[in-house]
Amino acid sequence: MTVDQNISTRINLMRILLICGIVFVHVPHDPAADAVITETGWFNWLSVFLGDSLFRIGVPCLSMISGYLLLRKGAASFDYGKVVRSKTMTVLVPFLIWNLGLFVAILGLQRADVGVGYFPDITASFREMLTYAFALEGLPANVPLYFLRDLFVCILLSPVLLFLLRRAAWPTLAILFVLAVIPDLSFAIVVKRSILFSFALGMFLGLRGADLKALDRFAWPGSIATLFAAFALSLAIYLSLPAYPWSVDLARNILSIVGPLGVWMISAIVIETRLGKRLAATGSLSFWVFCAHYPLLVMLWMVWNRVGTPEAYPVFYFGSVVTALVMLVISNAVIMRVLPPVYQLLTGSRGRKEKLAKATSSRSVGSSHPMEPKLSQQRR
């Protein structure tokens, strides 16, 4: 199946927008102050809307994209050995480098009595050390990177998922959906159950050659409905803080894995804007932001707790996101230019793929049979 330029750029746009949104999800705060936070007005509802409702859609959406790209050319072109080798370099190796790098840094900081209370005690037990280092049973030291861990697990399971989707697609998706949305359900294979369902749904769409533009005619009502659903959920969460009732948690899980369809419709509108086109061309920056934002936010939080006050937390909330994104944009450009081999290693060769895609695109200009546009970040 050919992926046209519109779909390619929209996928890239969704990546950068959702990953920037995920930064809001990981802004640190003091859990002991949650009860006070619920009483302080509009800001706290807004932080719930951004961090606990709207951008919780991000990881399932990224997972769905990965599943779709795996089978976008159909099952006949699926080469499991080649896929595993490729994803080892583009997913597993970056996960190990970024996570183990932070793991070692935390270990050094905690031995010097620095960072205690900001990062988990990674030396609590040998079993917990293995989990923080490799995400064997829970969240890794670099928390957002559980997505890369779960994505690689989905890649390893892809032949099983493909077998089930070809023979019993709807029952398979229904079972995975139920497993994903039921609150407090333990599932040892993946850290986040929504990733397995979303990845399988993406595979299903690729396997069936789904028309990804079929919903574009509903872009405006679909976008409004998605934002309204996120708004309603944020109100329900906000009014029930500090604890989530079972029903609210269920609604939160459902929105997170149904929401990608709404985000896709939003992308149909945003990609037509000048800003949308520029964001879609940012390439490997999205992967850099994803891997590096969490430790940077925690370091900013450590500084804030020395110079700021609890009453001024809204300043930190928005200021840390802006500061982190500026620093990440600059560091991405500097490392890519000054240390290209290191950059390729840290981003799973995404920068190299972008250069090859651009070179191919320039060579194909004026050709009567231009080559299929390449997705600059399809190896997420």
Stockholm file with secondary structure:
# STOCKHOLM 1.0

chainA/1-380         MTVDQNISTRINLMRILLICGIVFVHVPHDPAADAVITETGWFNWLSVFLGDSLFRIGVPCLSMISGYLLLRKGAASFDYGKVVRSKTMTVLVPFLIWNLGLFVAILGLQRADVGVGYFPDITASFREMLTYAFALEGLPANVPLYFLRDLFVCILLSPVLLFLLRRAAWPTLAILFVLAVIPDLSFAIVVKRSILFSFALGMFLGLRGADLKALDRFAWPGSIATLFAAFALSLAIYLSLPAYPWSVDLARNILSIVGPLGVWMISAIVIETRLGKRLAATGSLSFWVFCAHYPLLVMLWMVWNRVGTPEAYPVFYFGSVVTALVMLVISNAVIMRVLPPVYQLLTGSRGRKEKLAKATSSRSVGSSHPMEPKLSQQRR
#=GR chainA/1-380 SS CCCCHHHHHHHHHHHHHHHHHHHHHTCCCCGGGHHHHTTSCHHHHHHHIIIIIGGGGHHHHHHHHHHHHHTTTCGGGCCHHHHHHHHIIIIIHHHHHHHHHHHHHHHHHHHTTCSBTTBCCTTSCHHHHHHHHHCSSSCCSSGGGHHHHHHHHHHHHHHHHHHHHHHHHHHHHHHHHHHHHSTTCCCTTCSSHHHHHHHHHHHHHHHTTCCTTTTGGGHHHHHHHHHHHHHHHHHHHHHHTTSCCHHHHHHHHHHHHHHHHHHHHHHHHHTTSHHHHHHHTCTTHHHHHHHHHHHHHHHHHHHHHHHCCGGGHHHHHHHHHHHHHHHHHHHHHHHHHHCHHHHHHHTTTHHHHHHHHHHHHHHTTTCSSCCCCCCTTTTC
#=GC SS_cons         CCCCHHHHHHHHHHHHHHHHHHHHHTCCCCGGGHHHHTTSCHHHHHHHIIIIIGGGGHHHHHHHHHHHHHTTTCGGGCCHHHHHHHHIIIIIHHHHHHHHHHHHHHHHHHHTTCSBTTBCCTTSCHHHHHHHHHCSSSCCSSGGGHHHHHHHHHHHHHHHHHHHHHHHHHHHHHHHHHHHHSTTCCCTTCSSHHHHHHHHHHHHHHHTTCCTTTTGGGHHHHHHHHHHHHHHHHHHHHHHTTSCCHHHHHHHHHHHHHHHHHHHHHHHHHTTSHHHHHHHTCTTHHHHHHHHHHHHHHHHHHHHHHHCCGGGHHHHHHHHHHHHHHHHHHHHHHHHHHCHHHHHHHTTTHHHHHHHHHHHHHHTTTCSSCCCCCCTTTTC
//
